[in-house]
Amino acid sequence: MGKMLSYCGINCTECPEYLATQKNDEKEIKKIANQWSSDAMKFTPEEIYCDGCSNEGKLFNWAPKCDKRICCIDKKLENCAYCGDYICSILKNSLDKSPSAKQNLEEIKQNL
């Protein structure tokens, strides 16, 4: 499976929720929902299914409200690396938490 990136640079093909969705593995989806749930936030299996935020299809629970996703859609960008404001304040916090996403976007940015 080739690399498929989210708007913020996460490699979907390495994401357990994306992989379980593509395999239609209900048992794994339930496991992920339980693992990701906490006292502050509970996930149902239905909220875990995801075909990737930049694709048509099932979206993870908070993807429709994701500020990076909304921004890229509004600007008609493939992902944040294509933005003239890269790295903006909206994206910075996400990249601080995900060095691999930053590396993915940096590789794209260098080749533009």
SULWOUR-V564307 format. One line per field, one symbol per residue. psi: psi as a letter, one per 20 degrees, with the letter a starting at -180 (. if undefined). Layout:
psi=???
This chain:
psi=prpoqrhjipohijphggghghilnhghgggggghiqrhhpppqhhihppjpijrqbppqgjghjphgggghghilqgrhhipijporhghggghhinhhgggghgggghj.
